[in-house]
Amino acid sequence: MRTSLRALSVLAATAVATGLAAAPAQAATSWGPTPDGVGQVWYNAGTHNMQKGRNSFTVKDNRGGDGWKTFVYYEIYNSRTPTGTGGYNYSNLFTKGWVVAEDGTEVSRSVLGGTTPTSYIRWVPAKKRVSNGEEKYGSYQHDTVW
């Protein structure tokens, strides 16, 4: 009896661990600042923050009246492969665009509904001078779209 209970316990634990490992990733929110802290950008992968929309960005301009707008530029691809140096090579561009927060505002927008299979997004927080259109970019972020 003792051996049977032990075997069942091991079998149950293995089934639970396998089931958990096979579950889809539940990516959290990613964040990135614009150059000089003018603004900030959050990316909500999949259904992480449905109040903001599926696969959405929230863009916030922190300094109203300073002559800069905050925005995010993004590209969504159907595939990517690791470079071996911590980055990715992307292929099969699906869509691209930007989300802009006017001077001193915050805006959220969904950029793509659910996808099967998972797609990949790279995005960069940036700022744009209102007077002459000069743009400055932060660091690229790499996430998933699902």
N, C-alpha and C positions, 0 to 999 in steps of 0.2 A: 504494500500500500504506500509506504513511504517513497519508494522508487517511482511509482506512478504519479504521485503528487509532484515530486521534484521534476519529472519529465514534462508534465503538463505545465508547470510553472515556467520552465525554460522555453517550451514551445509558445506559450502565451507572450512572454517577454520578447521573444524573437519576432512574433507576428506584429506586436505593437511597435517595436523599433523599426521594422521594415515598412509598416504603414506610415509612420512619421517621416521616414526618409524619403518616401515616394510622394509626399504631399508637395504641392507647388510652393515655390518661395513666396513669402509674404513680405515683399520689400517695404521698407519704411520710408519716411520722408528724408530726402537729401537736401542739403542746404549749401549755398555758396554766396559769398559777399561780392559786391561789385568793387572795382578798383577804388581806392580811397574811402571805402565805407559809405559811399553815396546812397547805396541801396542794398537790398538782399533779395535772394531768390530761393524758393522752396519748390522741390519737385515731389509730388505725391504719386508714387507708382501704383498702377492698378487701382484697387478699391481701398487703398490705405486711408484716404481722407475724402469720403464721398461728399462731404459738405462742400468741398471745393471742386468736385467733379472727378471722374475717372481719368487717370493719367493726366494730372493737371499741374499747372504752375501757379504759384502765388508770387507776384512781383511787387515789392514795396520800395517806394522812393522815400528814403529817410529824411531828406533835407529839402523841404519845399522852399522855393524862392532862390535856390542857389544856381539856377541856370542849367541844370542837368536833368535828364530823364533816365530812369532805370529801365533796363529791358533784359530779356533773355532770348538768345538765339538757340534754336534746337534743330537737330536732324534726326529722323527716325529711319532705321535701316532694318532690313529683313535678316541680315546675318552679320556676325563679327567673329574674328579669330584673335586670340592673344598674340602679341608680338614677341613675347619672351622677355621683354624689358619692362613689364608692368602696364603697357598700353594695349590698344586694340587696333586691328585693321578692320574697317567697316566696308561692307559691300551691299549692293542692291538698295540704293536710296529709295525709300517709300514716300516720304514727305518731309518738308522742312518749313520753318516759319519763325515767328517771334511773338512775344507777348510784351507789351509796353505799359509801364505805369507812368502816367504824366507826373509832372513836378509835384511832389508832396502827396501822392495818392498810393493806394494799394489796389491791385486787381488780381482776380483768380480766373483761370480759364482752362477748361479741358482741351487737350490737344489731339486726343485719339481715344475712341471707344475701346472695348475689349478686343484683343487680338489672339488668334490661335494660328500657328504657334506663337510663342513669345517673340517680340521684336526688341530691338535695342535702340536706345536713345543716347545721344551725346549732346550736351548743352553747356552753354557758357554765359555766366552773368556779365552784364556790360552796362556802360553808361554812355549817353549821347548828349553833347552840348547843344542846347536849344538854339543858340545864336548862329553857329556855323556848321553843325552836323558832325563835328569831330567825335569819333567813337573810341572808347578804351575798353579792352576786354580783360576779364579775370581768367581763372583757370577752368579748363574743360572738366566736366563731370561725366561719368559713364554710368548708366542705369538701364533698367529693363522696362518694357511696356507690355502689359498683359491684361 
